[in-house]
Amino acid sequence: MVPYLGALHQALLDLSDWVERGIEPLSSSVYSIEKGQVKVPEKAQERLGVQPVVHLKANGSDSVAVGVGETVLFTADVELPEGAGRFTSAEWSFDGFEHAFSTDAYPIKGIFIDMNETGTKSSVQSQYAFSHPGTWFPVLRVSSQRQGDASEIFTQVKNLGRVRVTVR
């Protein structure tokens, strides 16, 4: 689950700017419905909107099988459409996200490595070794904000990337 209130608050601010100052909002997200499923483009510049796009891999794959104690390399490419803002936080949860809205659900902070001059494309990496067998769905939660202000709590726009890790 991704909290949507930050995007809603930003949309209301954009609407106010449009009505009161004549500043048009960013283009709406592009999507289609196929067999009852919402499909969005893979690239932020094609998807549009304001939400970060997160592509997470474990050892270079969407799904990986490893042994107990084996280190897994997690890499994510994250993107924002032009004008949507800047990244403000990256947070990892390696044991899943059953308590997605609790304050300690994403205990490990990530570091962005900018991949372009505008800060709309970055990379985030981490490593983790699982101590118990099972099937895990590690998550990277990425936040952005129009001015890149991490302290502005009401307009943080979030998205998730997740992968499947089977530990034997």
N, C-alpha and C positions, 0 to 999 in steps of 0.2 A: 504494500500500500504506500502511496505517496500522498502526503498532505497537500491539499490544493489551495489552502487559504492564502499563501504568499502570492500565488499567481492571480487569485481573485482580487486581492488588495491592489496588485500592480495594474490589473485590468481597470479597476475603478479609478485609479490615479490617471491612467492613460485616457479614459473616457472624459474625465474632468479636464485634462489638458486639451483634448480635442474640442470640447464644447466651449470652454472658457477662453482658450488661447489660439485655437485653430491649428494645433499641432496634431497631425494625424498619427494614430497608433501604428505599431508594427503590423505587418500582415498576419492574418490568422493562420493557425497551423493547417497544413495540408494533410488530408487523410482520406482513406476510402474504406468502405465496408465490403468485406469478402466473406461469404458464407457465415454471416453474423459476427465476424471478427473485425475489429478496428485495425487497419493496416496503416502504418506511417512510414514515410521514406527513411532510409538509413542515415542520410546526411543532413546535418542541421540546416544547411543552405537550401535544401529541397523541402525540408519539413516546415521551416519558418516558425512562427510563434515566439515564445519566450523561454521555453523549458530547455534545460541542458539535455544533450543526447549523450548517453553513456554506453560504450562498447567494452565490456569486460571479458577478459580471457584468463584462463588458468592454464599455465604451461602452454600458452598459445592456442588453446582450444575452448569451445563452449562447454565441454564436459571432459573430465579427466578422472582416471582411476589411479590411485596411489596407495602405498603401504602406510601403516601407522608410523608416525615419526618422520616421514619423508617430506621434505620442504617443497612447497608448491609456490611458484612465482605467479603472482597476479599482476596483470597489466591492463590498464584501461586507457582508451582514447576517449576524450570528452570534448564536445563541441557546443558552441552556441551560435545561433544565427547572428549576422551582423546587426548591431544596434540593440541586442537583447541584454547586454551588460557584460559583467565579468564574473568569473568563478569566485566564490567566497569560502567554500569549505568542501572538503572531501573526507568522508568518514567510513570506516570499514567495520563490518560485522562478519566475522568468519564462521560463527556458529549458527547463522541464520538470523531471522528477525521476527521471532515470535512476539516480542514486545516492541514493535516498531515505533511506538510513540513515547516510550519511556526515555528518560534523559540519558540512561547508560546503554541504550540499545546498540549504539555505534561507538564503541570505546576507543578505537584506534584512529587517530587523525592522519590523513594523507597529505602529501605535498604535491602541488602542481608544478609540472615542468612545462613551461610555455613552449609551444611548437610554432607560433607565428607572432608577428609584431603587435597585433591587435588584442591578443589575449583571448581570442575566441576558440582556440584549439590548444589543448594541453594533454599531457600524459600524467598518469598517476600509477605508481607501482608499490607493491608490498610483497612480503613473503610470509608464509605461515606453514606450520607443521601441525597436523591433527593428531591428538593423543589417543583417540578412540576410533574404532571402526564404525562405519555407518555411511549414510548418504547425507551430505551437507550442501547447503545452498548459500555460500558466502555472498555478501552484498556490499557494493560500494554505493553510498548515497552522496550525490553531488548537489551543491546548492550554488545558485547564482543570484545576483542582484543588479538592477539596472545601472547603478553607479559603482558597483563593486564594493559596497559598504557592508562588511560582515556584521556590524553592530546594528544595522537596520533590520530588526526582527520581523517586521510586518510584511516585508516584500521579498523575502527569500523564496525563490522558486526552486523546487527540488525535483530530482529524478533519480531512479535506481538503475544499476546494472547488476546482474547476478549470473552465476555460473553453477554448474553441478559438479561436486567433487565426491567421488565414491572412495571411501577409505576401507581397505581390506586388511 
